[in-house]
Amino acid sequence: MNNNQQTNKTSAGTNAAKVKQQNAASASNKFGTEFASETDIQAVKQQNAQAEAKKNQNAGQ
């Protein structure tokens, strides 16, 4: 057995036991994660930028 298996960490340093615990905890919150995975982050950022620009334009009038 190598050292990584003994400490329950991957070669990247991820604690596998902690990840499994977090996955189990998030399994009860499927509703929130379902929509989060479908979110297009770039589209949201673009919409936010457009709204901010429009807000600044209106504030200058």
Beta strands, then each sheet from edge to edge (+ up, - down):
end
